[in-house]
Amino acid sequence: MLPTSQLMDLTGQLVTLKTCYELTEPEMQKQPDCPHCHFNLAENDSKPVHGRLGQIKDKTDEVLNGWTNTLKSALEDPMLEEQKALCVFQTCEAAGAVFPV
């Protein structure tokens, strides 16, 4: 019911981001590759990370809103009213509630 491909796309975007917390600015100026993780931007086809986290967050918010609206629409479907009433009855019955006949 929910398009999981959207979530997989976002996950893929996050996985491609490269981060090294040990790299310092003087090290970046001294050599083209990171002495800690050995990442080299010149040898990598990756896009710069700057600004991508914000874009991914915005897209995540869009996906969440879309999924929320999809679920709300599905739950508000008039054809489900009878099934929802049955679920409530079964839940109450399982809890030991007694209904007069």
Beta strands, then each sheet from edge to edge (+ up, - down):
end
